[in-house]
């Protein structure tokens, strides 16, 4: 989305106030999808770092959800579809309170231990494929989470993004994460 700000000068050489144009919708690009995934990874690491430093990690997690997930723009009966990796009793989270419980352990669901406050020192990802249509993008792949000991855990993800009509930023409307199937367990 492009927002244009213009200032014009009248004959008296006094500038008129800047006026922001209405954001223009543009197709989602693969680079934007990759950038959005990186912001997600960086956000989870940041929440854990704030927790480890004794800071207000719950507020940081709420900000993370507000910025990256579409809870604020889901409407007309649509909800954010979130399936966390480590959730079994309440496996689907369709509201921000449920997602916040999962990431920061607010106590809403007893099974939640605060995934983002593990904490992780690094998250890397590899995209398997991206589908882009007129108003959304879906991406599938793996991510690896490195904890404080240096151990790395692999998970599989699907994200679907839409463009926020107000900010022009990509927001998550679907997030499914799971551990890889292990037939030898």
N, C-alpha and C positions, 0 to 999 in steps of 0.2 A: 504494500500500500504506500502510495506516495502522498505526502501532505505538503502542500506548497504554501509558503508564507510570503506575502507581498507587502511592500510599503510603497505608497505613491506620494508624490510631492505635489502640493497645490501651487497655484500661482504665487501665493505669499511665502513659498518655500518652507511651510510648516508641514512636517510629515504627518500623514494620517495613521491611525493605529493599524498594526499588523492584523490581517485577517487570515485565519487558517481555513484553507479549502477543505471540503469534504473529502475524507480518504477515498481513494480510488481502488477498487478491487483489482487484483492482478493474479495471474495463475501462480500456484505454489511451485517452487523449484526444488530440485533434489538438494541443492546447497542449503536451502532454508530448512529442509527436513534434517539434514546432517547437523546444522547449527542448533536446531531445536533439541535434538538428541544430546548434543554436547552440553547444552544448558541444563538438561535434566540430570545428566551425570554430575556436572559441577555442583548443581544444587544439592543433591543427596550428600556429596562429600562435604559441602559447606555446612549443612545441618549437623553432621557428625562432629565437625571441627568445633562448632559453637558449643555443642553439648560437652565435648571433652574439655573445653576451656571454662566450663561452668556458666556459660551464657544462656540467654533466653532462646533456646532451641525450638520451643513450641511456636513462638512468634515467627521465627525464621522459617519453620515448616509451613505455617499458615501463609506467609508471603510467597513461598515456593509454589504452593498449590494455587494461590490466587493468580500468580504470574504465568504458570505453565499449563494448568488444567482449565477446562471450559465450564466449570461449575457456575460461573456468573453469566454465561451466555446461552447455556442449555435452556430451551424453552419449547413450548408447544408439545408438551408430553415427552420431549427428548431428555435424556439424562446422560451424564458421563458414565461410561461403562469401564469400571476399574476392577480387575481381577488380580489382587496382589499375589506374589509368590508364596508367602508364608501365612496364608489365611485358609482355614478349613471350616470352622464353625460358622463364620460369616464370610463366605468366600467372595462375595460381590459387594463392592462399595459404590453406591450411586450418589452419595452426597459428600460434601467437603468434610463434615464431621467424621464420617467413617474413614475417609482417606487420611485425615489428620491423625486419627487414632493409630492407624497402621504405621505411618511414618514417624510419629513422635510419641506414641504411647500416652495418649490423654486419659486412658482408663475407660473409654467407651466400651471396648470389647476386651474381655479378659485374655483372649488369645494373643493380643497385640503386645509386642515387646519393644516397639519403636525401631522399625527397620533401618531408618536413616541414622539412628544414634548407635549403631553397632560399634563404633563408627568405621567408615571406610576411608582409606587414604587415596584411593584411585579407583575409577571405574572407566573401563575402556569398552568399546563396542565394535561390532562388525556387522554391517548391513548385508543381508542376504538378497533383499529385493525391495523395490519401492514401486507402488502404483499411485499415479497422480491422475485425478479426474478434474472436472470443472471447478469444484469447490472444496476438495479434500485431498489428503495424501495419506496413504497407509504404508507402513514400513515394518519389515520383519527381520529379525536377526538374533544375534547373541550379544550378551554383555558379560563382562568379567568384573567381579567386585574384589578388591584387594583390602583385607582388613589390617589392623595394626601389627599383627604378627608377620605380615607378608604373604599369608595364605590367600589363594585366589579361588573364588567360587564362580562357576559359570551358570548362567540362566538364559532362557530364551524369551524374547519379547515380540510383541506386536503393539504398535502405536498407530492411532489414526489422528490426524491433525485437521483442523479447520482454521480459517483465518478469522481472527476477532475483528468484527466490522468497525469497532471503535478505534482500536490501536493498530490494526494491520498485522499484529504478531500472530504466529501460529500457536494454537492452544490444543491440548489433548482432549479428545472426546472418547477415545478408546485406548485402554492400556491393559494388556494381558501379559502377565509374566509367569513363567513356570520353570521348574527345574527340569533338566533333560531326563528323558526316560532312561532307566537303567534296567535292562532285562536280567541282570545277574544278581540283583538284590533279593 
